Amino acid sequence: MSSEKATAKPTSEYAVACRDLRHAFGGAVAVDGVDLAVAEGEIFGLLGPNGAGKTTTIRLITTLLPARPGMVEVFGLDAARHQMAVRRSIGYLPQQLSADAALTGRENVELFARLFDVPRSERRERVGEVLSAVGLENAAERRAQTYSGGMIRRLELAQALVSTPRLLILDEPTIGLDPVARDGVWERIQEVRRTTGMTVLVTTHHMDEADLHCNRIALMHRGRIRALGTPSELKSGLESGATLEEVFRAYTGDQLDEPADGFRDARRTRRTASRLG
Ligand SMILES: Nc1ncnc2c1ncn2[C@@H]1O[C@H](COP(=O)(O)OP(=O)(O)OP(=O)(O)O)[C@@H](O)[C@H]1O
């Protein structure tokens, strides 16, 4: 690990740079030649209908899937050659439930602090800081099973933040939440980004959220990037007064989803609970 650190010299100024990403599950192509460049400090939205290949792209970037023959660089480091350094720089909020219902909020975050090697001497303070950054300081000693859907997602955000990542990757951070809870999650994401300058790569099905919060957006469909730009650029490329949802439909022709909330609903809405994403 130390030799990896010694040779880990950044080669580009981007937070994430991908070239020709490809992945197939058996014969089924999920990602079909994706090029992406995410600038440091921006909120970059990856949008697309179910099955477009967003999660697979994220798993390639986080090194959970091998990116060969394509290329992924995170803060200029080749992810294939510097896998551990790249993983250390990323905080990942998976689509699957990653909070444990039987543990308190604090215990859930402490678990991630240990998993991600936050030094023992800093753990207590760091866990307290991120719980308060997501507005859960007063609920920290309660079991997660008593949390609302929005609180669970904010708890999972705290888990992703506890290792002080430079790049925060959020896979549908507001899935299954009502509009008020969605706003609560975004407020916390924006606040963390303002105070830390962190880069955020996010997937969402909510066009209104992408329009409001993302600096740039890539529209993905059937494994490929179909359009890329700021929300205004994408909208003005269609017709005057077009909404982002209309842009989305123009490129994909598909329906958007609207799920529900609560711990049980979150469990039902998302895939099987898994701490390892
Ligand atoms: N582990 C897997 N095994 C087999 N096929 C998979 C697997 N994971 C994803 N796929 C398939 O790959 C394609 C892309 O899936 P992916 O989860 O990347 O899409 P997505 O855009 O994230 O969708 P969603 O919005 O529903 O999360 C889909 O056809 C999906 O069925």
The ligand as a Gaussian input file, in Angstrom:
#p B3LYP/6-31G(d) Opt

LIG

0 1
 N      -25.363000      -7.714000     -11.257000
 C      -25.997000      -7.710000     -12.428000
 N      -26.185000      -8.847000     -13.130000
 C      -26.805000      -8.854000     -14.337000
 N      -27.280000      -7.740000     -14.940000
 C      -27.128000      -6.582000     -14.284000
 C      -26.489000      -6.496000     -13.006000
 N      -26.474000      -5.192000     -12.602000
 C      -27.092000      -4.509000     -13.594000
 N      -27.474000      -5.326000     -14.593000
 C      -28.160000      -4.919000     -15.844000
 O      -27.364000      -3.906000     -16.454000
 C      -28.190000      -2.864000     -17.000000
 C      -27.819000      -1.533000     -16.356000
 O      -28.146000      -1.582000     -14.971000
 P      -27.807000      -0.396000     -13.964000
 O      -28.188000      -0.866000     -12.597000
 O      -26.423000       0.055000     -14.188000
 O      -28.825000       0.728000     -14.481000
 P      -29.303000       2.040000     -13.765000
 O      -29.292000       3.112000     -14.791000
 O      -28.504000       2.279000     -12.528000
 O      -30.809000       1.679000     -13.372000
 P      -31.691000       2.147000     -12.112000
 O      -32.102000       3.551000     -12.390000
 O      -32.843000       1.199000     -12.140000
 O      -30.844000       1.989000     -10.885000
 C      -29.628000      -3.306000     -16.727000
 O      -30.103000      -3.944000     -17.871000
 C      -29.502000      -4.273000     -15.572000
 O      -30.538000      -5.230000     -15.602000

